């Protein structure tokens, strides 16, 4: 299940992450936000290379569903 969720997250994030390996997805999209959540920080690092991709994923997942 974790593999499928990472693949879906990669597909929602960017073309690069769509084809990335599971280890790359973990390193780029999971480790930094997980570290922030664990230490109760409030913001992503300023110069984090994957901030735009992660923010796009977050916004995509948290917006209301489109009407049918």
N, CA, C and O atoms as a GROMACS GRO file, in nm:
protein
  272
    1UNK      N    1   0.081  -0.116   0.000
    1UNK     CA    2   0.000   0.000   0.000
    1UNK      C    3   0.088   0.126   0.000
    1UNK      O    4   0.058   0.222  -0.070
    2UNK      N    5   0.195   0.125   0.077
    2UNK     CA    6   0.284   0.241   0.082
    2UNK      C    7   0.345   0.267  -0.056
    2UNK      O    8   0.359   0.382  -0.097
    3UNK      N    9   0.381   0.161  -0.125
    3UNK     CA   10   0.436   0.175  -0.259
    3UNK      C   11   0.336   0.245  -0.351
    3UNK      O   12   0.372   0.338  -0.422
    4UNK      N   13   0.211   0.200  -0.349
    4UNK     CA   14   0.109   0.260  -0.434
    4UNK      C   15   0.083   0.406  -0.399
    4UNK      O   16   0.062   0.488  -0.489
    5UNK      N   17   0.082   0.438  -0.271
    5UNK     CA   18   0.063   0.577  -0.230
    5UNK      C   19   0.180   0.665  -0.276
    5UNK      O   20   0.158   0.778  -0.320
    6UNK      N   21   0.302   0.615  -0.265
    6UNK     CA   22   0.417   0.692  -0.313
    6UNK      C   23   0.412   0.711  -0.465
    6UNK      O   24   0.445   0.819  -0.514
    7UNK      N   25   0.371   0.609  -0.538
    7UNK     CA   26   0.361   0.621  -0.684
    7UNK      C   27   0.256   0.727  -0.720
    7UNK      O   28   0.277   0.808  -0.810
    8UNK      N   29   0.143   0.726  -0.650
    8UNK     CA   30   0.039   0.825  -0.675
    8UNK      C   31   0.087   0.965  -0.642
    8UNK      O   32   0.061   1.059  -0.716
    9UNK      N   33   0.158   0.979  -0.532
    9UNK     CA   34   0.213   1.110  -0.494
    9UNK      C   35   0.313   1.158  -0.599
    9UNK      O   36   0.314   1.276  -0.635
   10UNK      N   37   0.396   1.069  -0.646
   10UNK     CA   38   0.492   1.106  -0.750
   10UNK      C   39   0.423   1.150  -0.878
   10UNK      O   40   0.466   1.246  -0.942
   11UNK      N   41   0.316   1.082  -0.915
   11UNK     CA   42   0.241   1.118  -1.036
   11UNK      C   43   0.174   1.255  -1.021
   11UNK      O   44   0.163   1.328  -1.119
   12UNK      N   45   0.130   1.289  -0.902
   12UNK     CA   46   0.066   1.419  -0.879
   12UNK      C   47   0.167   1.533  -0.867
   12UNK      O   48   0.131   1.650  -0.884
   13UNK      N   49   0.291   1.501  -0.839
   13UNK     CA   50   0.390   1.603  -0.810
   13UNK      C   51   0.453   1.664  -0.935
   13UNK      O   52   0.440   1.784  -0.957
   14UNK      N   53   0.520   1.583  -1.016
   14UNK     CA   54   0.589   1.636  -1.134
   14UNK      C   55   0.624   1.521  -1.228
   14UNK      O   56   0.615   1.404  -1.191
   15UNK      N   57   0.664   1.557  -1.348
   15UNK     CA   58   0.702   1.456  -1.447
   15UNK      C   59   0.826   1.379  -1.399
   15UNK      O   60   0.836   1.258  -1.419
   16UNK      N   61   0.919   1.449  -1.336
   16UNK     CA   62   1.039   1.383  -1.284
   16UNK      C   63   1.002   1.280  -1.179
   16UNK      O   64   1.051   1.167  -1.183
   17UNK      N   65   0.916   1.317  -1.086
   17UNK     CA   66   0.879   1.225  -0.978
   17UNK      C   67   0.786   1.113  -1.025
   17UNK      O   68   0.774   1.012  -0.957
   18UNK      N   69   0.722   1.129  -1.139
   18UNK     CA   70   0.638   1.022  -1.192
   18UNK      C   71   0.721   0.899  -1.222
   18UNK      O   72   0.675   0.786  -1.203
   19UNK      N   73   0.843   0.919  -1.271
   19UNK     CA   74   0.930   0.808  -1.310
   19UNK      C   75   1.035   0.774  -1.205
   19UNK      O   76   1.117   0.684  -1.226
   20UNK      N   77   1.035   0.845  -1.093
   20UNK     CA   78   1.137   0.827  -0.990
   20UNK      C   79   1.118   0.694  -0.915
   20UNK      O   80   1.008   0.639  -0.910
   21UNK      N   81   1.227   0.646  -0.857
   21UNK     CA   82   1.220   0.525  -0.776
   21UNK      C   83   1.158   0.556  -0.640
   21UNK      O   84   1.144   0.672  -0.602
   22UNK      N   85   1.121   0.452  -0.570
   22UNK     CA   86   1.062   0.469  -0.438
   22UNK      C   87   1.159   0.539  -0.344
   22UNK      O   88   1.118   0.625  -0.266
   23UNK      N   89   1.286   0.504  -0.350
   23UNK     CA   90   1.386   0.568  -0.263
   23UNK      C   91   1.398   0.717  -0.293
   23UNK      O   92   1.413   0.798  -0.201
   24UNK      N   93   1.392   0.754  -0.419
   24UNK     CA   94   1.399   0.896  -0.456
   24UNK      C   95   1.276   0.970  -0.405
   24UNK      O   96   1.289   1.081  -0.352
   25UNK      N   97   1.159   0.912  -0.419
   25UNK     CA   98   1.038   0.975  -0.369
   25UNK      C   99   1.044   0.995  -0.218
   25UNK      O  100   1.006   1.100  -0.167
   26UNK      N  101   1.093   0.894  -0.149
   26UNK     CA  102   1.108   0.906  -0.004
   26UNK      C  103   1.204   1.018   0.032
   26UNK      O  104   1.176   1.098   0.121
   27UNK      N  105   1.317   1.025  -0.038
   27UNK     CA  106   1.418   1.127  -0.008
   27UNK      C  107   1.369   1.268  -0.042
   27UNK      O  108   1.397   1.362   0.032
   28UNK      N  109   1.297   1.283  -0.152
   28UNK     CA  110   1.256   1.416  -0.197
   28UNK      C  111   1.128   1.465  -0.132
   28UNK      O  112   1.116   1.584  -0.100
   29UNK      N  113   1.031   1.377  -0.112
   29UNK     CA  114   0.898   1.422  -0.073
   29UNK      C  115   0.854   1.382   0.067
   29UNK      O  116   0.758   1.438   0.120
   30UNK      N  117   0.920   1.284   0.128
   30UNK     CA  118   0.873   1.234   0.256
   30UNK      C  119   0.964   1.273   0.372
   30UNK      O  120   0.915   1.312   0.478
   31UNK      N  121   1.095   1.262   0.356
   31UNK     CA  122   1.186   1.280   0.468
   31UNK      C  123   1.183   1.419   0.529
   31UNK      O  124   1.175   1.432   0.652
   32UNK      N  125   1.188   1.523   0.449
   32UNK     CA  126   1.191   1.660   0.504
   32UNK      C  127   1.059   1.694   0.573
   32UNK      O  128   1.063   1.739   0.688
   33UNK      N  129   0.942   1.675   0.509
   33UNK     CA  130   0.818   1.703   0.582
   33UNK      C  131   0.799   1.616   0.707
   33UNK      O  132   0.743   1.662   0.806
   34UNK      N  133   0.845   1.493   0.702
   34UNK     CA  134   0.834   1.406   0.820
   34UNK      C  135   0.922   1.459   0.932
   34UNK      O  136   0.880   1.457   1.048
   35UNK      N  137   1.040   1.504   0.901
   35UNK     CA  138   1.129   1.561   1.001
   35UNK      C  139   1.068   1.687   1.062
   35UNK      O  140   1.080   1.711   1.183
   36UNK      N  141   1.003   1.768   0.979
   36UNK     CA  142   0.938   1.889   1.028
   36UNK      C  143   0.823   1.853   1.122
   36UNK      O  144   0.809   1.914   1.228
   37UNK      N  145   0.742   1.756   1.084
   37UNK     CA  146   0.630   1.716   1.168
   37UNK      C  147   0.678   1.658   1.301
   37UNK      O  148   0.616   1.681   1.405
   38UNK      N  149   0.787   1.586   1.297
   38UNK     CA  150   0.839   1.524   1.419
   38UNK      C  151   0.891   1.628   1.517
   38UNK      O  152   0.877   1.614   1.638
   39UNK      N  153   0.953   1.734   1.464
   39UNK     CA  154   1.012   1.835   1.552
   39UNK      C  155   0.918   1.953   1.578
   39UNK      O  156   0.955   2.046   1.649
   40UNK      N  157   0.798   1.949   1.522
   40UNK     CA  158   0.696   2.053   1.541
   40UNK      C  159   0.738   2.189   1.486
   40UNK      O  160   0.698   2.293   1.538
   41UNK      N  161   0.820   2.189   1.381
   41UNK     CA  162   0.852   2.315   1.314
   41UNK      C  163   0.730   2.356   1.233
   41UNK      O  164   0.640   2.275   1.212
   42UNK      N  165   0.727   2.478   1.187
   42UNK     CA  166   0.610   2.526   1.116
   42UNK      C  167   0.631   2.542   0.966
   42UNK      O  168   0.533   2.540   0.892
   43UNK      N  169   0.751   2.560   0.920
   43UNK     CA  170   0.774   2.589   0.780
   43UNK      C  171   0.873   2.492   0.718
   43UNK      O  172   0.958   2.434   0.786
   44UNK      N  173   0.861   2.477   0.586
   44UNK     CA  174   0.960   2.400   0.513
   44UNK      C  175   1.088   2.482   0.504
   44UNK      O  176   1.083   2.604   0.514
   45UNK      N  177   1.204   2.417   0.487
   45UNK     CA  178   1.328   2.493   0.473
   45UNK      C  179   1.321   2.590   0.355
   45UNK      O  180   1.256   2.561   0.255
   46UNK      N  181   1.385   2.704   0.368
   46UNK     CA  182   1.377   2.807   0.264
   46UNK      C  183   1.433   2.763   0.130
   46UNK      O  184   1.372   2.789   0.026
   47UNK      N  185   1.544   2.698   0.130
   47UNK     CA  186   1.610   2.659   0.005
   47UNK      C  187   1.593   2.512  -0.028
   47UNK      O  188   1.678   2.454  -0.094
   48UNK      N  189   1.484   2.452   0.018
   48UNK     CA  190   1.461   2.311  -0.009
   48UNK      C  191   1.429   2.295  -0.156
   48UNK      O  192   1.336   2.358  -0.208
   49UNK      N  193   1.504   2.213  -0.223
   49UNK     CA  194   1.496   2.198  -0.368
   49UNK      C  195   1.359   2.150  -0.417
   49UNK      O  196   1.318   2.185  -0.528
   50UNK      N  197   1.291   2.073  -0.339
   50UNK     CA  198   1.165   2.011  -0.383
   50UNK      C  199   1.042   2.077  -0.322
   50UNK      O  200   0.934   2.017  -0.321
   51UNK      N  201   1.056   2.198  -0.272
   51UNK     CA  202   0.944   2.266  -0.207
   51UNK      C  203   0.828   2.290  -0.302
   51UNK      O  204   0.712   2.272  -0.264
   52UNK      N  205   0.856   2.332  -0.425
   52UNK     CA  206   0.750   2.358  -0.521
   52UNK      C  207   0.671   2.230  -0.553
   52UNK      O  208   0.548   2.233  -0.559
   53UNK      N  209   0.742   2.120  -0.572
   53UNK     CA  210   0.676   1.993  -0.601
   53UNK      C  211   0.591   1.947  -0.482
   53UNK      O  212   0.478   1.902  -0.500
   54UNK      N  213   0.645   1.959  -0.362
   54UNK     CA  214   0.571   1.915  -0.244
   54UNK      C  215   0.449   2.004  -0.220
   54UNK      O  216   0.342   1.954  -0.186
   55UNK      N  217   0.465   2.134  -0.238
   55UNK     CA  218   0.353   2.226  -0.220
   55UNK      C  219   0.243   2.198  -0.322
   55UNK      O  220   0.125   2.203  -0.289
   56UNK      N  221   0.283   2.167  -0.447
   56UNK     CA  222   0.184   2.132  -0.550
   56UNK      C  223   0.108   2.006  -0.509
   56UNK      O  224  -0.014   2.000  -0.523
   57UNK      N  225   0.179   1.906  -0.461
   57UNK     CA  226   0.115   1.783  -0.415
   57UNK      C  227   0.018   1.812  -0.301
   57UNK      O  228  -0.095   1.764  -0.302
   58UNK      N  229   0.061   1.890  -0.203
   58UNK     CA  230  -0.022   1.922  -0.088
   58UNK      C  231  -0.150   1.995  -0.132
   58UNK      O  232  -0.260   1.961  -0.087
   59UNK      N  233  -0.134   2.093  -0.218
   59UNK     CA  234  -0.250   2.170  -0.265
   59UNK      C  235  -0.346   2.082  -0.347
   59UNK      O  236  -0.468   2.096  -0.335
   60UNK      N  237  -0.293   1.993  -0.427
   60UNK     CA  238  -0.376   1.904  -0.508
   60UNK      C  239  -0.457   1.810  -0.421
   60UNK      O  240  -0.575   1.786  -0.448
   61UNK      N  241  -0.396   1.756  -0.320
   61UNK     CA  242  -0.463   1.660  -0.233
   61UNK      C  243  -0.566   1.727  -0.141
   61UNK      O  244  -0.667   1.665  -0.107
   62UNK      N  245  -0.541   1.850  -0.101
   62UNK     CA  246  -0.627   1.916  -0.002
   62UNK      C  247  -0.733   2.010  -0.061
   62UNK      O  248  -0.810   2.068   0.015
   63UNK      N  249  -0.739   2.026  -0.189
   63UNK     CA  250  -0.844   2.112  -0.243
   63UNK      C  251  -0.975   2.034  -0.250
   63UNK      O  252  -0.974   1.911  -0.259
   64UNK      N  253  -1.085   2.105  -0.248
   64UNK     CA  254  -1.215   2.034  -0.256
   64UNK      C  255  -1.230   1.961  -0.389
   64UNK      O  256  -1.176   2.004  -0.490
   65UNK      N  257  -1.304   1.852  -0.390
   65UNK     CA  258  -1.323   1.779  -0.516
   65UNK      C  259  -1.404   1.861  -0.615
   65UNK      O  260  -1.489   1.942  -0.576
   66UNK      N  261  -1.375   1.840  -0.742
   66UNK     CA  262  -1.449   1.912  -0.846
   66UNK      C  263  -1.589   1.851  -0.859
   66UNK      O  264  -1.605   1.730  -0.844
   67UNK      N  265  -1.691   1.935  -0.887
   67UNK     CA  266  -1.826   1.881  -0.900
   67UNK      C  267  -1.838   1.785  -1.017
   67UNK      O  268  -1.771   1.802  -1.119
   68UNK      N  269  -1.923   1.687  -1.002
   68UNK     CA  270  -1.940   1.586  -1.108
   68UNK      C  271  -2.023   1.635  -1.222
   68UNK      O  272  -2.046   1.562  -1.318
   0.00000   0.00000   0.00000
